[in-house]
Amino acid sequence: MNQKLSRRTIARVIAAKLLAEPSKRKHWLQVTAAYLVEQRQADDVDLLVNDIAHELFEQSGHLAVDVVSARKLSDAVRGEIQTMLQASTSAKHVELSEHIDASLLGGLVARTPDAELDLSVRTQLKQLATI
């Protein structure tokens, strides 16, 4: 009988495998994808990716951060974000994945597996409109 595993359990195991065997990263991601398809859980892939990122932080101190900004980040701003996140999370390493979205108008949105920091002008204007 095929037992269905929880997303958290899968994330914990895959994160451990990715850390223990970095040269087999592609293999473990393929195994995970095959399991999701076989168990008809492919719709949960975004949630699982977030859970794996959370587990990588828990197990190794590696914090993956998705940063969306209106314009390209300067080296100074990038460094400030990394320093702030390291101090507030006790992360050993902060890896930024940067994307540009002009609709933010200005500022940025930083997302970790567990939190979101929205400093965008678009959000600030929306908040002002509700006052």
C-alpha positions as CSV (number, residue, x, y, z in Angstrom):
1,M,0.0,0.0,0.0
2,N,1.3,3.4,-1.0
3,Q,1.3,5.7,2.0
4,K,0.8,9.4,1.4
5,L,3.4,11.6,3.2
6,S,2.7,15.1,4.6
7,R,4.2,18.1,2.7
8,R,6.2,18.9,5.8
9,T,7.7,15.4,6.0
10,I,8.6,15.5,2.3
11,A,10.2,19.0,2.7
12,R,12.2,17.9,5.8
13,V,13.6,14.9,4.0
14,I,14.3,16.6,0.7
15,A,16.0,19.5,2.4
16,A,18.2,17.1,4.3
17,K,19.1,15.3,1.1
18,L,19.9,18.5,-0.7
19,L,22.2,19.6,2.0
20,A,23.9,16.2,2.4
21,E,24.2,15.5,-1.3
22,P,24.5,18.8,-3.2
23,S,25.8,17.0,-6.3
24,K,22.6,15.0,-6.5
25,R,20.3,18.0,-6.4
26,K,18.8,17.3,-9.8
27,H,18.1,13.7,-8.8
28,W,16.3,14.7,-5.6
29,L,14.2,17.3,-7.3
30,Q,13.2,14.7,-10.0
31,V,12.3,12.2,-7.3
32,T,10.2,14.9,-5.5
33,A,8.4,15.8,-8.8
34,A,7.7,12.2,-9.6
35,Y,6.2,11.6,-6.1
36,L,4.0,14.7,-6.4
37,V,2.7,13.5,-9.8
38,E,2.2,9.9,-8.6
39,Q,0.3,11.0,-5.5
40,R,-1.7,13.6,-7.4
41,Q,-0.3,16.4,-5.4
42,A,1.2,18.4,-8.3
43,D,-1.0,21.4,-7.4
44,D,0.8,21.7,-4.1
45,V,4.2,22.2,-5.7
46,D,4.4,26.0,-4.7
47,L,3.6,25.1,-1.1
48,L,6.2,22.3,-1.1
49,V,8.9,24.6,-2.5
50,N,8.1,27.1,0.2
51,D,8.3,24.3,2.8
52,I,11.6,23.1,1.4
53,A,13.0,26.6,1.6
54,H,11.8,26.8,5.2
55,E,13.5,23.5,6.0
56,L,16.7,24.6,4.4
57,F,16.7,27.6,6.7
58,E,16.0,25.5,9.7
59,Q,18.6,22.9,8.9
60,S,21.4,25.0,7.6
61,G,20.7,28.7,8.3
62,H,20.4,29.4,4.5
63,L,17.6,32.0,4.0
64,A,16.2,32.3,0.5
65,V,14.6,35.7,-0.1
66,D,12.5,36.7,-3.1
67,V,12.9,40.5,-3.6
68,V,10.6,42.3,-6.0
69,S,11.4,46.0,-6.6
70,A,10.3,48.7,-9.0
71,R,13.9,49.2,-10.2
72,K,17.2,47.3,-10.1
73,L,18.6,47.2,-6.6
74,S,21.9,49.0,-5.9
75,D,24.7,47.1,-4.3
76,A,24.2,49.3,-1.1
77,V,20.5,48.5,-0.9
78,R,21.1,44.8,-1.6
79,G,23.7,44.8,1.2
80,E,21.4,46.5,3.7
81,I,18.6,44.0,3.0
82,Q,21.0,41.1,3.6
83,T,22.4,42.6,6.8
84,M,18.9,43.4,8.1
85,L,17.6,39.9,7.4
86,Q,20.7,38.2,8.9
87,A,20.3,40.3,12.0
88,S,16.6,39.7,12.4
89,T,16.6,36.0,11.5
90,S,20.0,34.8,12.7
91,A,20.6,33.4,9.2
92,K,24.1,32.3,8.3
93,H,23.6,33.1,4.7
94,V,21.0,35.2,2.9
95,E,20.4,34.6,-0.8
96,L,18.4,37.2,-2.7
97,S,16.5,36.4,-5.8
98,E,15.7,39.7,-7.5
99,H,12.8,40.6,-9.8
100,I,11.6,43.9,-11.2
101,D,7.9,44.9,-11.2
102,A,7.4,48.6,-12.3
103,S,3.8,48.4,-11.0
104,L,5.2,48.7,-7.5
105,L,6.0,52.4,-8.4
106,G,8.9,52.4,-5.9
107,G,10.2,50.5,-2.9
108,L,10.3,46.7,-2.6
109,V,8.6,43.6,-1.4
110,A,10.8,40.9,0.3
111,R,9.4,37.4,0.9
112,T,11.0,34.7,2.9
113,P,9.4,31.2,3.4
114,D,7.8,32.5,6.6
115,A,7.2,36.3,6.2
116,E,6.7,39.2,3.9
117,L,8.0,42.7,4.2
118,D,6.1,45.1,1.9
119,L,7.7,48.5,1.6
120,S,6.3,49.3,-1.9
121,V,4.9,52.7,-2.8
122,R,1.9,50.9,-4.3
123,T,0.9,49.4,-0.9
124,Q,1.6,52.6,0.9
125,L,-0.8,54.5,-1.5
126,K,-3.4,51.8,-1.0
127,Q,-3.1,52.2,2.8
128,L,-3.5,55.9,2.5
129,A,-6.6,55.5,0.4
130,T,-8.3,53.6,3.1
131,I,-7.8,56.3,5.8
